[in-house]
């Protein structure tokens, strides 16, 4: 038996994305966003309302980075979603984040978060909040890589947002092999 809940923005998993930009003075800003994902091989799409300082910044610079939040920085990542850069201009520093400039776009990489997708703005629709970005590079801190250069999730510990329970959950154990296990049914 199923229980109906009506129209809700509930899907699993919802990654915890931290969007980072520079303002007009080159000062880094960051916000927490859960509504987004990969929409093409070289494209990411997010839902961000026009009132965010981050949106104003990326429209001026034409660039942004998307970092995956991790378990080690859950407090800082939640914080940048609780306060607005419009009212708290030093929220990046208060979160304990430090930035380095991306080699590929005019946006900061948050040093504390091990993975960043570096993007150029393709378009932004202020009416719907839809942001499309072209992925120009992905950088991953070597501390979360295996010897053969792949991401080790047990070292990375990315988190996802549980919208039903309003919690963050650390990704767990491997349960299968993509593009392989289903072959048993052929």
C-alpha positions as CSV (number, residue, x, y, z in Angstrom):
1,X,0.0,0.0,0.0
2,X,1.2,3.5,-0.8
3,X,0.5,6.8,0.9
4,X,0.0,9.9,-1.3
5,X,1.7,13.2,-0.4
6,X,0.7,15.4,-3.3
7,X,3.1,17.7,-5.1
8,X,6.5,17.8,-3.3
9,X,10.0,18.4,-4.4
10,X,11.1,15.0,-3.1
11,X,13.7,12.9,-4.9
12,X,16.6,10.9,-3.7
13,X,19.4,11.6,-3.7
14,X,19.6,15.4,-3.7
15,X,23.2,16.4,-3.7
16,X,24.3,19.2,-1.5
17,X,25.9,21.7,-3.9
18,X,27.9,24.7,-2.7
19,X,27.9,27.3,-5.4
20,X,30.8,29.8,-5.3
21,X,31.3,33.1,-7.1
22,X,33.3,36.3,-6.9
23,X,31.5,39.6,-6.3
24,X,32.3,42.8,-8.2
25,X,35.3,43.4,-5.9
26,X,36.7,39.8,-6.2
27,X,35.4,38.7,-2.8
28,X,34.3,35.1,-2.7
29,X,30.7,34.1,-1.8
30,X,29.0,30.7,-1.4
31,X,25.5,29.3,-1.1
32,X,24.0,25.9,-0.5
33,X,21.7,24.5,-3.2
34,X,20.1,21.1,-3.5
35,X,18.0,21.4,-6.6
36,X,20.3,20.7,-9.5
37,X,22.2,18.1,-11.4
38,X,24.0,17.1,-14.6
39,X,21.9,17.8,-17.6
40,X,24.3,16.9,-20.4
41,X,27.9,15.6,-20.7
42,X,29.3,19.1,-20.3
43,X,26.4,20.9,-18.6
44,X,25.0,21.3,-15.1
45,X,21.6,22.8,-14.3
46,X,20.5,24.4,-11.1
47,X,17.4,26.1,-9.7
48,X,18.5,29.3,-8.0
49,X,16.2,32.3,-7.3
50,X,17.3,35.7,-8.6
51,X,17.4,37.2,-5.2
52,X,20.6,35.3,-4.2
53,X,23.8,37.3,-4.0
54,X,25.5,34.3,-5.7
55,X,23.2,34.7,-8.7
56,X,23.9,38.4,-9.0
57,X,27.6,37.6,-8.9
58,X,27.6,34.9,-11.5
59,X,25.6,37.0,-13.9
60,X,28.3,39.7,-13.6
61,X,31.3,37.3,-13.8
62,X,29.8,34.7,-16.2
63,X,31.2,31.9,-14.0
64,X,30.7,29.8,-10.9
65,X,32.0,26.7,-9.2
66,X,29.9,23.8,-7.8
67,X,31.5,21.9,-4.9
68,X,30.1,18.8,-3.4
69,X,29.5,19.2,0.4
70,X,31.2,16.5,2.5
71,X,30.6,15.1,6.0
72,X,33.6,16.9,7.5
73,X,32.2,20.3,6.6
74,X,28.4,19.8,7.1
75,X,28.2,22.8,9.6
76,X,29.9,25.2,7.2
77,X,27.9,23.9,4.2
78,X,24.6,24.3,6.1
79,X,25.6,27.7,7.3
80,X,26.1,29.2,3.8
81,X,22.5,28.1,3.1
82,X,21.1,29.7,6.2
83,X,22.4,33.3,5.7
84,X,22.3,35.5,2.6
85,X,25.4,37.2,1.2
86,X,23.1,40.2,0.6
87,X,23.0,40.6,4.4
88,X,26.1,38.8,5.7
89,X,28.9,39.9,3.4
90,X,31.5,37.9,5.3
91,X,29.6,34.6,5.4
92,X,32.4,32.8,3.3
93,X,34.9,33.6,6.0
94,X,32.5,32.9,8.9
95,X,32.0,29.4,7.4
96,X,35.7,28.9,7.7
97,X,36.2,28.6,3.9
98,X,39.3,29.6,2.0
99,X,39.4,30.2,-1.7
100,X,41.8,29.8,-4.6
101,X,41.0,31.1,-8.1
102,X,40.0,28.5,-10.6
103,X,42.5,28.1,-13.5
104,X,39.6,27.9,-16.0
105,X,36.8,30.3,-14.9
106,X,36.5,33.5,-13.0
107,X,35.2,31.8,-9.8
108,X,36.7,30.6,-6.5
109,X,37.4,27.0,-5.6
110,X,36.6,26.2,-2.0
111,X,39.8,24.6,-0.7
112,X,38.1,22.7,2.1
113,X,35.7,20.9,-0.2
114,X,37.5,18.1,-2.2
115,X,35.6,18.3,-5.5
116,X,34.7,21.3,-7.6
117,X,32.9,21.6,-11.0
118,X,34.1,24.7,-12.7
119,X,31.5,26.3,-15.0
120,X,30.8,29.2,-17.4
121,X,27.2,30.6,-17.4
122,X,25.3,29.4,-20.4
123,X,22.0,31.1,-19.5
124,X,19.9,32.1,-16.5
125,X,16.1,32.6,-16.5
126,X,15.1,34.9,-13.7
127,X,11.5,33.9,-14.0
128,X,12.0,30.2,-13.5
129,X,15.4,30.4,-11.6
130,X,16.9,27.9,-14.0
131,X,20.7,28.3,-14.4
132,X,22.6,26.3,-17.0
133,X,26.3,26.1,-16.8
134,X,29.0,24.7,-19.1
135,X,31.4,22.4,-17.3
136,X,34.9,23.4,-18.3
137,X,36.8,21.4,-15.7
138,X,36.4,19.2,-12.7
139,X,39.1,19.4,-10.0
140,X,39.4,16.8,-7.2
141,X,41.8,17.0,-4.2
142,X,44.3,14.2,-4.4
143,X,43.6,13.4,-0.7
144,X,40.3,11.7,-1.8
145,X,41.7,9.8,-4.8
146,X,42.8,6.2,-5.0
147,X,46.3,5.2,-6.3
148,X,44.9,4.8,-9.8
149,X,43.3,8.3,-9.7
150,X,39.7,7.5,-9.0
151,X,37.5,9.0,-6.3
152,X,37.5,7.1,-3.1
153,X,34.0,7.9,-1.5
154,X,35.2,6.5,1.8
155,X,37.7,9.3,2.0
156,X,35.6,11.9,0.3
157,X,32.3,11.3,2.3
158,X,30.0,13.4,0.2
159,X,26.6,14.2,1.7
160,X,23.1,14.4,0.2
161,X,20.0,16.3,1.4
162,X,17.0,14.3,2.6
163,X,14.1,16.7,1.9
164,X,11.5,14.6,3.7
165,X,13.3,14.5,7.0
166,X,15.3,17.8,6.6
167,X,18.6,16.0,7.2
168,X,22.0,15.5,5.6
169,X,23.1,11.9,4.9
170,X,26.6,10.6,4.2
171,X,26.7,8.4,1.1
172,X,27.2,4.7,2.1
173,X,28.5,1.5,0.9
174,X,28.8,0.1,-2.7
175,X,25.9,-2.1,-3.6
176,X,26.6,-2.9,-7.3
177,X,28.5,-2.2,-10.5
178,X,27.1,0.3,-13.0
179,X,26.7,-0.9,-16.6
180,X,27.6,-4.4,-15.6
181,X,25.3,-6.1,-13.0
182,X,22.2,-5.8,-15.2
183,X,23.9,-7.9,-17.8
184,X,22.9,-11.0,-15.8
185,X,19.3,-10.5,-17.1
186,X,20.3,-10.4,-20.8
